[in-house]
């Protein structure tokens, strides 16, 4: 029997969103045919029974998280579970009155989720991570189907967060696209910020006497944090102004740099790129999206990772980069197959 490749956390979180979004509730048929994690198997009649059992288990998991699923009987046929409607009251997901988190506390919670996801998740860790996300602790609903939160491992994040809190200097090697060797950077970290689904460091570069933005995924090796020496420049007096300017510049670059990607509807690529995108064309088998990007080099790698579910269209250099990445993967696989055959 085919199994869905959708992780259970993403499926259950998608279910939460659907149940919260519909004030009048949804029937089991409506949920199983439309919710991410169920819908990919719903068309297979042989899997209907297992899907319904999965739905019951997911409802029980939500109850364990403290999120009760309400049931509404059909007024015409009470007791008919095929017509029963399900919903979650928005009030059940609200943060309790009087409870709030500072920016630092939210960052620490997100870091904890990152640590859990990169290790072997226990049941309690999974429940805690999902509970945090359901309360708005860092997951974007429209990015369901792709890595949420930090997504992949960001080993430099803990040290950078420490440097921000202690107002220390941080030194690290940074791999720029197109360069053979990384460059040494000496900065005052100001803020870790999620932009376009990836984590960036906004920092004041001491050697360049200017604010810079670094993609965490390009930081190589360890991050060394230390207090500034007497002969080194001090930390900027008004970091909030520098952060605001950096974010504004990123948004301006994003607005200027437009790309077009064709995606398969209801695929992970569609879920990732649809947010904020303009739909130029739409059919049963394809959607053409236009959106901005602050980093087309990184975006090319992401598009390539979706394989046939995403095709880069424009601009030409962006498309060429994606094509080259796919060809390099093809060459690597061909080489590996040849090597195995020669053994």
Secondary structure, 3 states (H helix, E strand, C coil): CCCCCCCHHHHHHHHHHHHHHCCCCEEHHHHHHHCCCCHHHHCCHHHHHHHHHHHHHHHHHHHHCCCCCEEECCCCCCCCCCCCEEECCHHHHCCCCCCCCCHHHHHHHHHHHHHHHHCCCCHHHHHHHHHHHHCCCCCCHHHCCCCCCCCCCCCCHHHHHHHHHHCCEEEEEECCCCCCCCEEEEEEEEEEEEECCEEEEEEEECCCCEEEEEEHHHEEEEEEEECCCCCCCCCCCCHHHHHHHHHHHHHHHHHHCEEEEEECCCCHHHHHHCCCCEEEEECCCCEEEEEECCCHHHHHHHHHHCHHHEEEEECHHHHHHHHHHHHHHHHHHHHHHHHHHHC
